[in-house]
Amino acid sequence: MHFRIFVAVLAALFTLGATLPASAHGGGCRKSSPPGQCCHMEKATGRAHCH
Ligand SMILES: [Zn+2]
């Protein structure tokens, strides 16, 4: 029965995909980011923004 492994892999991919937008310009998401959004500090401007 490999269904559980399949679900685990799917969940892992989903988690990785959720972090991809932030990596577009470096840095990770703040832990205080609202659900569905990723807030981080932009070094160029010194300001935090979400998207
Ligand atoms: Zn950004």
N, CA, C, O and the ligand as a Tripos MOL2 file, in Angstrom:
@<TRIPOS>MOLECULE
protein
  205   203    52     0     0
PROTEIN
NO_CHARGES

@<TRIPOS>ATOM
      1 N           0.8500   -1.1950    0.0000 N.3       1 MET1
      2 CA          0.0000    0.0000    0.0000 C.3       1 MET1
      3 C           0.8880    1.2500    0.0000 C.2       1 MET1
      4 O           1.5020    1.5770    1.0160 O.2       1 MET1
      5 N           0.9540    1.9340   -1.1240 N.am      2 HIS2
      6 CA          1.8320    3.1020   -1.2240 C.3       2 HIS2
      7 C           1.0640    4.4120   -1.1860 C.2       2 HIS2
      8 O           1.6150    5.4780   -1.4610 O.2       2 HIS2
      9 N          -0.2150    4.3210   -0.8430 N.am      3 PHE3
     10 CA         -1.0380    5.5350   -0.8910 C.3       3 PHE3
     11 C          -0.5320    6.5840    0.0830 C.2       3 PHE3
     12 O          -0.5190    7.7730   -0.2370 O.2       3 PHE3
     13 N          -0.1180    6.1600    1.2600 N.am      4 ARG4
     14 CA          0.3480    7.1260    2.2620 C.3       4 ARG4
     15 C           1.6170    7.8330    1.7960 C.2       4 ARG4
     16 O           1.7950    9.0290    2.0310 O.2       4 ARG4
     17 N           2.4900    7.0890    1.1380 N.am      5 ILE5
     18 CA          3.7220    7.6880    0.6200 C.3       5 ILE5
     19 C           3.3860    8.7090   -0.4610 C.2       5 ILE5
     20 O           3.9740    9.7890   -0.5260 O.2       5 ILE5
     21 N           2.4280    8.3420   -1.3040 N.am      6 PHE6
     22 CA          2.0050    9.2470   -2.3710 C.3       6 PHE6
     23 C           1.4700   10.5460   -1.7930 C.2       6 PHE6
     24 O           1.7940   11.6290   -2.2810 O.2       6 PHE6
     25 N           0.6560   10.4400   -0.7560 N.am      7 VAL7
     26 CA          0.0940   11.6280   -0.1140 C.3       7 VAL7
     27 C           1.2000   12.4650    0.5260 C.2       7 VAL7
     28 O           1.1690   13.6940    0.4650 O.2       7 VAL7
     29 N           2.1700   11.8020    1.1360 N.am      8 ALA8
     30 CA          3.2720   12.5140    1.7900 C.3       8 ALA8
     31 C           4.0930   13.2920    0.7670 C.2       8 ALA8
     32 O           4.4700   14.4380    1.0110 O.2       8 ALA8
     33 N           4.3680   12.6710   -0.3740 N.am      9 VAL9
     34 CA          5.1310   13.3350   -1.4320 C.3       9 VAL9
     35 C           4.3460   14.5240   -1.9660 C.2       9 VAL9
     36 O           4.9080   15.5930   -2.2080 O.2       9 VAL9
     37 N           3.0620   14.3340   -2.1460 N.am     10 LEU10
     38 CA          2.2070   15.4040   -2.6540 C.3      10 LEU10
     39 C           2.2220   16.5850   -1.6890 C.2      10 LEU10
     40 O           2.3180   17.7370   -2.1120 O.2      10 LEU10
     41 N           2.1270   16.2980   -0.4020 N.am     11 ALA11
     42 CA          2.1270   17.3530    0.6110 C.3      11 ALA11
     43 C           3.4590   18.0920    0.6210 C.2      11 ALA11
     44 O           3.4970   19.3090    0.8000 O.2      11 ALA11
     45 N           4.5490   17.3570    0.4290 N.am     12 ALA12
     46 CA          5.8760   17.9690    0.4160 C.3      12 ALA12
     47 C           6.0190   18.9010   -0.7840 C.2      12 ALA12
     48 O           6.5600   20.0000   -0.6620 O.2      12 ALA12
     49 N           5.5390   18.4630   -1.9310 N.am     13 LEU13
     50 CA          5.6160   19.2900   -3.1300 C.3      13 LEU13
     51 C           4.7740   20.5530   -2.9660 C.2      13 LEU13
     52 O           5.1630   21.6350   -3.4070 O.2      13 LEU13
     53 N           3.6290   20.3990   -2.3320 N.am     14 PHE14
     54 CA          2.7330   21.5280   -2.1140 C.3      14 PHE14
     55 C           3.4180   22.5600   -1.2250 C.2      14 PHE14
     56 O           3.3230   23.7630   -1.4690 O.2      14 PHE14
     57 N           4.1100   22.0810   -0.1880 N.am     15 THR15
     58 CA          4.8040   22.9800    0.7330 C.3      15 THR15
     59 C           5.9290   23.7060    0.0220 C.2      15 THR15
     60 O           6.1260   24.9030    0.2290 O.2      15 THR15
     61 N           6.6560   23.0050   -0.8020 N.am     16 LEU16
     62 CA          7.7490   23.6170   -1.5420 C.3      16 LEU16
     63 C           7.2150   24.6620   -2.5150 C.2      16 LEU16
     64 O           7.7910   25.7410   -2.6510 O.2      16 LEU16
     65 N           6.1300   24.3450   -3.1810 N.am     17 GLY17
     66 CA          5.5470   25.2640   -4.1460 C.3      17 GLY17
     67 C           5.0900   26.5530   -3.4990 C.2      17 GLY17
     68 O           5.1420   27.6170   -4.1170 O.2      17 GLY17
     69 N           4.6360   26.4630   -2.2450 N.am     18 ALA18
     70 CA          4.1460   27.6460   -1.5530 C.3      18 ALA18
     71 C           5.2690   28.6140   -1.2260 C.2      18 ALA18
     72 O           5.0180   29.7990   -1.0030 O.2      18 ALA18
     73 N           6.5040   28.1300   -1.1940 N.am     19 THR19
     74 CA          7.6230   28.9900   -0.8340 C.3      19 THR19
     75 C           8.3360   29.5310   -2.0680 C.2      19 THR19
     76 O           9.2460   30.3500   -1.9420 O.2      19 THR19
     77 N           7.9400   29.0890   -3.2470 N.am     20 LEU20
     78 CA          8.6470   29.4890   -4.4610 C.3      20 LEU20
     79 C           8.5660   30.9850   -4.7730 C.2      20 LEU20
     80 O           9.5840   31.5750   -5.1350 O.2      20 LEU20
     81 N           7.3910   31.6250   -4.6480 N.am     21 PRO21
     82 CA          7.3060   33.0440   -5.0150 C.3      21 PRO21
     83 C           8.3420   33.9130   -4.3210 C.2      21 PRO21
     84 O           8.8980   34.8180   -4.9430 O.2      21 PRO21
     85 N           8.6140   33.6580   -3.0470 N.am     22 ALA22
     86 CA          9.5740   34.4780   -2.3010 C.3      22 ALA22
     87 C          10.9850   34.2780   -2.8280 C.2      22 ALA22
     88 O          11.7790   35.2180   -2.8590 O.2      22 ALA22
     89 N          11.2940   33.0670   -3.2380 N.am     23 SER23
     90 CA         12.6480   32.7900   -3.7030 C.3      23 SER23
     91 C          12.9220   33.4720   -5.0310 C.2      23 SER23
     92 O          14.0590   33.4890   -5.5040 O.2      23 SER23
     93 N          11.8670   34.0420   -5.6400 N.am     24 ALA24
     94 CA         12.0490   34.7130   -6.9230 C.3      24 ALA24
     95 C          13.0350   35.8630   -6.7910 C.2      24 ALA24
     96 O          13.8150   36.1220   -7.7080 O.2      24 ALA24
     97 N          13.0050   36.5600   -5.6470 N.am     25 HIS25
     98 CA         14.0090   37.5890   -5.4270 C.3      25 HIS25
     99 C          14.6870   37.4400   -4.0680 C.2      25 HIS25
    100 O          15.0060   38.4180   -3.3930 O.2      25 HIS25
    101 N          14.8870   36.2130   -3.7050 N.am     26 GLY26
    102 CA         15.6890   35.9170   -2.5240 C.3      26 GLY26
    103 C          14.9660   36.1440   -1.2190 C.2      26 GLY26
    104 O          13.9630   36.8550   -1.1590 O.2      26 GLY26
    105 N          15.4870   35.5310   -0.1760 N.am     27 GLY27
    106 CA         14.8810   35.6920    1.1350 C.3      27 GLY27
    107 C          13.7080   34.7760    1.3220 C.2      27 GLY27
    108 O          13.1160   34.3090    0.3500 O.2      27 GLY27
    109 N          13.3680   34.5150    2.5540 N.am     28 GLY28
    110 CA         12.2470   33.6360    2.8480 C.3      28 GLY28
    111 C          11.0640   34.4290    3.3390 C.2      28 GLY28
    112 O          11.1440   35.6360    3.5630 O.2      28 GLY28
    113 N           9.9550   33.7160    3.5030 N.am     29 CYS29
    114 CA          8.7440   34.3440    4.0000 C.3      29 CYS29
    115 C           8.8600   34.5470    5.5030 C.2      29 CYS29
    116 O           9.4420   33.7300    6.2170 O.2      29 CYS29
    117 N           8.3010   35.6380    5.9570 N.am     30 ARG30
    118 CA          8.2290   35.8430    7.3990 C.3      30 ARG30
    119 C           7.2290   34.8630    7.9830 C.2      30 ARG30
    120 O           6.2220   34.5300    7.3580 O.2      30 ARG30
    121 N           7.5230   34.4080    9.1900 N.am     31 LYS31
    122 CA          6.6140   33.4620    9.8310 C.3      31 LYS31
    123 C           5.2940   34.1230   10.1880 C.2      31 LYS31
    124 O           4.2890   33.4450   10.3990 O.2      31 LYS31
    125 N           5.2990   35.4460   10.2540 N.am     32 SER32
    126 CA          4.0730   36.1690   10.5970 C.3      32 SER32
    127 C           3.2500   36.5050    9.3660 C.2      32 SER32
    128 O           2.2520   37.2190    9.4630 O.2      32 SER32
    129 N           3.6570   35.9960    8.2040 N.am     33 SER33
    130 CA          2.9270   36.2800    6.9760 C.3      33 SER33
    131 C           1.5100   35.7310    7.0650 C.2      33 SER33
    132 O           1.3010   34.6300    7.5740 O.2      33 SER33
    133 N           0.5260   36.5010    6.5670 N.am     34 PRO34
    134 CA         -0.8440   35.9970    6.5590 C.3      34 PRO34
    135 C          -0.9770   34.8170    5.6090 C.2      34 PRO34
    136 O          -0.1890   34.6860    4.6730 O.2      34 PRO34
    137 N          -1.9670   33.9550    5.8380 N.am     35 PRO35
    138 CA         -2.1520   32.7770    4.9780 C.3      35 PRO35
    139 C          -2.3180   33.1780    3.5140 C.2      35 PRO35
    140 O          -3.0500   34.1170    3.1990 O.2      35 PRO35
    141 N          -1.6470   32.4740    2.6420 N.am     36 GLY36
    142 CA         -1.7660   32.7500    1.2170 C.3      36 GLY36
    143 C          -0.8700   33.8790    0.7510 C.2      36 GLY36
    144 O          -0.8080   34.1770   -0.4420 O.2      36 GLY36
    145 N          -0.1750   34.5090    1.6880 N.am     37 GLN37
    146 CA          0.7220   35.5890    1.3070 C.3      37 GLN37
    147 C           2.1130   35.3350    1.8460 C.2      37 GLN37
    148 O           2.3030   34.5570    2.7810 O.2      37 GLN37
    149 N           3.0800   36.0030    1.2440 N.am     38 CYS38
    150 CA          4.4550   35.8680    1.6970 C.3      38 CYS38
    151 C           5.0350   37.2550    1.8880 C.2      38 CYS38
    152 O           5.2270   37.9960    0.9230 O.2      38 CYS38
    153 N           5.3110   37.6010    3.1260 N.am     39 CYS39
    154 CA          5.8960   38.9030    3.4270 C.3      39 CYS39
    155 C           7.3800   38.7440    3.7110 C.2      39 CYS39
    156 O           7.7960   37.8220    4.4130 O.2      39 CYS39
    157 N           8.1570   39.6380    3.1670 N.am     40 HIS40
    158 CA          9.5910   39.5790    3.4460 C.3      40 HIS40
    159 C          10.2190   40.9440    3.2740 C.2      40 HIS40
    160 O           9.6400   41.8410    2.6610 O.2      40 HIS40
    161 N          11.4180   41.0880    3.8280 N.am     41 MET41
    162 CA         12.1410   42.3440    3.7400 C.3      41 MET41
    163 C          12.8880   42.4080    2.4270 C.2      41 MET41
    164 O          13.5830   41.4680    2.0420 O.2      41 MET41
    165 N          12.7340   43.5300    1.7420 N.am     42 GLU42
    166 CA         13.4780   43.7240    0.5020 C.3      42 GLU42
    167 C          14.6980   44.5720    0.8260 C.2      42 GLU42
    168 O          14.5810   45.7260    1.2390 O.2      42 GLU42
    169 N          15.8610   43.9820    0.6330 N.am     43 LYS43
    170 CA         17.0920   44.6530    1.0350 C.3      43 LYS43
    171 C          17.3140   45.9470    0.2600 C.2      43 LYS43
    172 O          17.8590   46.9080    0.8010 O.2      43 LYS43
    173 N          16.8980   45.9760   -0.9970 N.am     44 ALA44
    174 CA         17.1330   47.1470   -1.8390 C.3      44 ALA44
    175 C          16.4590   48.3940   -1.2740 C.2      44 ALA44
    176 O          17.0350   49.4820   -1.2980 O.2      44 ALA44
    177 N          15.2390   48.2340   -0.7680 N.am     45 THR45
    178 CA         14.4870   49.3850   -0.2760 C.3      45 THR45
    179 C          14.4670   49.4490    1.2420 C.2      45 THR45
    180 O          14.1250   50.4840    1.8140 O.2      45 THR45
    181 N          14.8320   48.3510    1.9040 N.am     46 GLY46
    182 CA         14.7890   48.3250    3.3550 C.3      46 GLY46
    183 C          13.3770   48.2290    3.8960 C.2      46 GLY46
    184 O          13.1430   48.4490    5.0840 O.2      46 GLY46
    185 N          12.4230   47.8970    3.0120 N.am     47 ARG47
    186 CA         11.0430   47.8080    3.4370 C.3      47 ARG47
    187 C          10.5290   46.3950    3.2370 C.2      47 ARG47
    188 O          11.0130   45.6500    2.3850 O.2      47 ARG47
    189 N           9.5370   46.0420    4.0420 N.am     48 ALA48
    190 CA          8.8910   44.7410    3.8960 C.3      48 ALA48
    191 C           7.6700   44.8880    2.9940 C.2      48 ALA48
    192 O           6.9870   45.9120    3.0080 O.2      48 ALA48
    193 N           7.4150   43.8660    2.2270 N.am     49 HIS49
    194 CA          6.2170   43.8520    1.3960 C.3      49 HIS49
    195 C           5.7120   42.4330    1.2710 C.2      49 HIS49
    196 O           6.4260   41.4720    1.5590 O.2      49 HIS49
    197 N           4.4610   42.3140    0.8330 N.am     50 CYS50
    198 CA          3.8270   41.0020    0.7170 C.3      50 CYS50
    199 C           3.3350   40.7680   -0.6980 C.2      50 CYS50
    200 O           2.9470   41.7040   -1.3970 O.2      50 CYS50
    201 N           3.3540   39.5650   -1.0940 N.am     51 HIS51
    202 CA          2.7680   39.1980   -2.3790 C.3      51 HIS51
    203 C           2.5470   37.7080   -2.4190 C.2      51 HIS51
    204 O           2.0580   37.1830   -3.4190 O.2      51 HIS51
    205 ZN          8.8830   40.3440   -2.7220 Zn       52 ZN52
@<TRIPOS>BOND
     1     1     2 1
     2     2     3 1
     3     3     4 2
     4     3     5 am
     5     5     6 1
     6     6     7 1
     7     7     8 2
     8     7     9 am
     9     9    10 1
    10    10    11 1
    11    11    12 2
    12    11    13 am
    13    13    14 1
    14    14    15 1
    15    15    16 2
    16    15    17 am
    17    17    18 1
    18    18    19 1
    19    19    20 2
    20    19    21 am
    21    21    22 1
    22    22    23 1
    23    23    24 2
    24    23    25 am
    25    25    26 1
    26    26    27 1
    27    27    28 2
    28    27    29 am
    29    29    30 1
    30    30    31 1
    31    31    32 2
    32    31    33 am
    33    33    34 1
    34    34    35 1
    35    35    36 2
    36    35    37 am
    37    37    38 1
    38    38    39 1
    39    39    40 2
    40    39    41 am
    41    41    42 1
    42    42    43 1
    43    43    44 2
    44    43    45 am
    45    45    46 1
    46    46    47 1
    47    47    48 2
    48    47    49 am
    49    49    50 1
    50    50    51 1
    51    51    52 2
    52    51    53 am
    53    53    54 1
    54    54    55 1
    55    55    56 2
    56    55    57 am
    57    57    58 1
    58    58    59 1
    59    59    60 2
    60    59    61 am
    61    61    62 1
    62    62    63 1
    63    63    64 2
    64    63    65 am
    65    65    66 1
    66    66    67 1
    67    67    68 2
    68    67    69 am
    69    69    70 1
    70    70    71 1
    71    71    72 2
    72    71    73 am
    73    73    74 1
    74    74    75 1
    75    75    76 2
    76    75    77 am
    77    77    78 1
    78    78    79 1
    79    79    80 2
    80    79    81 am
    81    81    82 1
    82    82    83 1
    83    83    84 2
    84    83    85 am
    85    85    86 1
    86    86    87 1
    87    87    88 2
    88    87    89 am
    89    89    90 1
    90    90    91 1
    91    91    92 2
    92    91    93 am
    93    93    94 1
    94    94    95 1
    95    95    96 2
    96    95    97 am
    97    97    98 1
    98    98    99 1
    99    99   100 2
   100    99   101 am
   101   101   102 1
   102   102   103 1
   103   103   104 2
   104   103   105 am
   105   105   106 1
   106   106   107 1
   107   107   108 2
   108   107   109 am
   109   109   110 1
   110   110   111 1
   111   111   112 2
   112   111   113 am
   113   113   114 1
   114   114   115 1
   115   115   116 2
   116   115   117 am
   117   117   118 1
   118   118   119 1
   119   119   120 2
   120   119   121 am
   121   121   122 1
   122   122   123 1
   123   123   124 2
   124   123   125 am
   125   125   126 1
   126   126   127 1
   127   127   128 2
   128   127   129 am
   129   129   130 1
   130   130   131 1
   131   131   132 2
   132   131   133 am
   133   133   134 1
   134   134   135 1
   135   135   136 2
   136   135   137 am
   137   137   138 1
   138   138   139 1
   139   139   140 2
   140   139   141 am
   141   141   142 1
   142   142   143 1
   143   143   144 2
   144   143   145 am
   145   145   146 1
   146   146   147 1
   147   147   148 2
   148   147   149 am
   149   149   150 1
   150   150   151 1
   151   151   152 2
   152   151   153 am
   153   153   154 1
   154   154   155 1
   155   155   156 2
   156   155   157 am
   157   157   158 1
   158   158   159 1
   159   159   160 2
   160   159   161 am
   161   161   162 1
   162   162   163 1
   163   163   164 2
   164   163   165 am
   165   165   166 1
   166   166   167 1
   167   167   168 2
   168   167   169 am
   169   169   170 1
   170   170   171 1
   171   171   172 2
   172   171   173 am
   173   173   174 1
   174   174   175 1
   175   175   176 2
   176   175   177 am
   177   177   178 1
   178   178   179 1
   179   179   180 2
   180   179   181 am
   181   181   182 1
   182   182   183 1
   183   183   184 2
   184   183   185 am
   185   185   186 1
   186   186   187 1
   187   187   188 2
   188   187   189 am
   189   189   190 1
   190   190   191 1
   191   191   192 2
   192   191   193 am
   193   193   194 1
   194   194   195 1
   195   195   196 2
   196   195   197 am
   197   197   198 1
   198   198   199 1
   199   199   200 2
   200   199   201 am
   201   201   202 1
   202   202   203 1
   203   203   204 2
@<TRIPOS>SUBSTRUCTURE
     1 MET1         2 RESIDUE 1 A MET
     2 HIS2         6 RESIDUE 1 A HIS
     3 PHE3        10 RESIDUE 1 A PHE
     4 ARG4        14 RESIDUE 1 A ARG
     5 ILE5        18 RESIDUE 1 A ILE
     6 PHE6        22 RESIDUE 1 A PHE
     7 VAL7        26 RESIDUE 1 A VAL
     8 ALA8        30 RESIDUE 1 A ALA
     9 VAL9        34 RESIDUE 1 A VAL
    10 LEU10       38 RESIDUE 1 A LEU
    11 ALA11       42 RESIDUE 1 A ALA
    12 ALA12       46 RESIDUE 1 A ALA
    13 LEU13       50 RESIDUE 1 A LEU
    14 PHE14       54 RESIDUE 1 A PHE
    15 THR15       58 RESIDUE 1 A THR
    16 LEU16       62 RESIDUE 1 A LEU
    17 GLY17       66 RESIDUE 1 A GLY
    18 ALA18       70 RESIDUE 1 A ALA
    19 THR19       74 RESIDUE 1 A THR
    20 LEU20       78 RESIDUE 1 A LEU
    21 PRO21       82 RESIDUE 1 A PRO
    22 ALA22       86 RESIDUE 1 A ALA
    23 SER23       90 RESIDUE 1 A SER
    24 ALA24       94 RESIDUE 1 A ALA
    25 HIS25       98 RESIDUE 1 A HIS
    26 GLY26      102 RESIDUE 1 A GLY
    27 GLY27      106 RESIDUE 1 A GLY
    28 GLY28      110 RESIDUE 1 A GLY
    29 CYS29      114 RESIDUE 1 A CYS
    30 ARG30      118 RESIDUE 1 A ARG
    31 LYS31      122 RESIDUE 1 A LYS
    32 SER32      126 RESIDUE 1 A SER
    33 SER33      130 RESIDUE 1 A SER
    34 PRO34      134 RESIDUE 1 A PRO
    35 PRO35      138 RESIDUE 1 A PRO
    36 GLY36      142 RESIDUE 1 A GLY
    37 GLN37      146 RESIDUE 1 A GLN
    38 CYS38      150 RESIDUE 1 A CYS
    39 CYS39      154 RESIDUE 1 A CYS
    40 HIS40      158 RESIDUE 1 A HIS
    41 MET41      162 RESIDUE 1 A MET
    42 GLU42      166 RESIDUE 1 A GLU
    43 LYS43      170 RESIDUE 1 A LYS
    44 ALA44      174 RESIDUE 1 A ALA
    45 THR45      178 RESIDUE 1 A THR
    46 GLY46      182 RESIDUE 1 A GLY
    47 ARG47      186 RESIDUE 1 A ARG
    48 ALA48      190 RESIDUE 1 A ALA
    49 HIS49      194 RESIDUE 1 A HIS
    50 CYS50      198 RESIDUE 1 A CYS
    51 HIS51      202 RESIDUE 1 A HIS
    52 ZN52       205 GROUP 0 **** ****
